[in-house]
Amino acid sequence: MRISARNQIKRTVRDVKRGATTSHVTVDVGGSNVDHECVR
């Protein structure tokens, strides 16, 4: 499946860790964990 901004994927946010400048987010997507780092 091609991913775009319009796709809606079933997901669950598992963990959010906020730091001074970045946040680390762990998301469960279909049984796989996806880690993402966001700059605040």
Secondary structure, 3 states (H helix, E strand, C coil): CCCCCCCCCCEEEEEEEECCCEEEEEEEECCEEEEEEEEC
